[in-house]
Amino acid sequence: MQPIFIGIAGGTGAGKSTVSFSLMDAHPDAIAIVHLDDYHKKKHLVPLLHGMTNWDHPDALDFAQLIHDLHELKQGKTITVQTKNERFNPKAKEIGRLPMQITPKPIILVEGYLALHDPRVREFFSCKIFLDVPHEVRITRRTKFLDDIYQEKILIPMHEQYVEPNKQYADYIINVDGTTKEGVLEKVSAVVLKFLKPYAPHS
């Protein structure tokens, strides 16, 4: 069977990576993760806004490479990404990206703030999830770009322009505000694990 792709989107600090890793850790043989952050272009190719590198603009992401890799995974092929994810590359800030292989699994989670932005990417998804949380809550959880000017001039406007509208494409909008990490995981798991049933061994 071909893998089932599930998109998990939402603003920064909504818990996309945390939930995805928890699911993968609980079902390591069944779930793989593709992180949109690993598809950021090199800095000199990222657009500027107010004289700052705009990492939150869709043009900061290499969607063409992402689509190519999703096609490869769909065909059962292993891909190699250049990851900066601290889970797999804890010294990324010092040494830069490292190559990492992603092997197809029954379920492939594609997580990122703009996971539902590109219609070509959305076509892969059997299910689309949006983690919804107010900006005031999200920003307290943000671990990158802790810069008030970047937040005001880029992060907030980009979220409103490009991330928030993606709710319209979601099959499930899960409100994260006021919910514990365990509660959010339970809600997302209830959706994702339904897609594992076709792969469960028959008695």
C-alpha positions, 0 to 999 in steps of 0.5 A, a space after each residue: 500500500 502507498 503511504 498515507 500523507 497527513 498535513 499538520 499546519 498552524 502558527 508558530 508555537 502551536 505544537 505541530 512538531 511536539 505532536 508529530 514527534 510524540 506520534 512517531 515515538 509512539 508508533 515508530 514503525 508506522 509513522 514518519 515525519 517530513 518537516 517543512 523547516 528542512 525545506 527552507 531555502 538558503 538565506 540569500 534566496 529568502 525574500 526580505 521585508 523591512 530589511 530583514 530576512 523573511 523566513 515566514 514568507 512562502 517564498 522562503 520554502 522550496 516547495 518544488 523540492 518538497 513536492 519532488 520528495 513527496 512523490 518519491 515517498 509515495 512511490 516507496 522510495 527513501 529520500 534524503 533531506 538536509 535537516 536542521 531539526 534539533 531532534 536529529 541535529 542538535 548542533 545545527 546552529 554551530 555546524 549547519 544542516 546534516 543529511 538525514 534519510 526518511 524512509 516511507 512508513 504507512 503514515 507520513 506526517 507533513 508538518 509546518 506552518 505552511 503545510 496546507 498553503 500550496 495546492 500541489 502539496 495539499 493534493 497529497 493529503 488524505 487528511 489536513 489538520 490545523 492546530 489553532 491557538 491565539 497569537 498571544 499564546 503562540 508567541 510565548 512558546 516560540 523558540 526561534 526569532 525571539 525578536 520584538 521587531 521581527 515579530 511585529 514587522 514580519 511574523 504577525 503580518 505573515 501569519 495573518 496573510 499566509 497561515 491563518 487562511 489555511 484553516 479553510 482547507 483543514 478537515 480538522 481544526 483543533 483548538 489548542 488554547 487552554 488544552 494540555 499537551 496531552 489533551 492536544 496529542 489525544 485529539 490529534 492521535 484520534 484523527 491520525 490513528 484512524 488511518 492506521 487501521 488498514 495496516 493493522 494485522 487481521 486476526 
